[in-house]
């Protein structure tokens, strides 16, 4: 399964949804490019992210260091990321 990266505008904030499997340096690079080029405050919604390999995890850690908010990750994704860098799930 591949990854799908969708950009949405929500009240002046940009939400980047990451769905599927974030594996491979090419997919990780695409995510970084999309997030970095997005306007306004950016939130990366990980609700539908199923797994990530080392390249994907590294990309997500890079985004956090750059001040990007990660949200709605599953417990498994939180475990991959070290747990503390993801905001709690809100809503369904």
N, C-alpha and C positions, 0 to 999 in steps of 0.2 A: 504494500500500500504506500502511496505517495503522500506528500503533505500538500495541503491547500492553505494558502495565505490570502485572507480577504481583508480589505481596508474599508472601514465604515466611518462616517462622520456622525457623532452623537453630541449635539448641542455644543459645537465648537471644539470638542475633543475628538481625537482620532483613535478609533479602536481597531486594532489589528487582531483578527481571529486566526489562530493557528490550529488547523484540524488535521488529524492523521498521525503520521510517523515523521518526525523531524530527524532524518538520518542522512548523513553524507555532508561533506563540506560545501558542496554546491547549493544544497537546500538551505544550509545554515547561512551562507553568504547572501542568498536571495532574501532571507528574513531580515538580516542586518541592513541590507540596502533599502528594503521597503520601509522599515521602521525609521531609519535615518532620514529618508526623504519625505516622510509624512509631516503634514503641517500641524501646528499647535501641540498641546500636550498629548502624549501618546500613552495608551494603555494596551498591553498585549494580553489578550484573552486566551487562556490556555485550557478552557473547559473541555474542548474536543481533541486536545492533543493526547494521543495514546501512548507514545513513547518517544524517546530521543536518544541518539547515540552520543558519543563523546563530543563530536562536532556540534551537535545541536545543543547539548548542555553548555558547552563553552560559549556558544553564541548567546544563549539566554543570560549567562553570567555577565557577559560583556554588556548586554543591554542594561542590566541592573546597575553595573558600575557607571554607565552613562546616564543614569537617572530615570530610566524607563520603568514604569510600574508593570509588574506581572500580576495577573489576577485569575481567579477561578480555576486554579489547577487542581487536579485530582491528588489524592494522597500519594499515589505512586510517583507522579511528576514532582511533587514536593520532596519526596525522598530522593529522587535523582538530583534535585537542585540543592539539597541540603536543608530543605524545610523552611528556613527562616526568611527567605527572600521573596516569598509569594504572599500577597495579601489574601486574607480569608475569602472563601466563597461567599457571594451574596446572591440571593435569589436562586431560582431553579435553573 
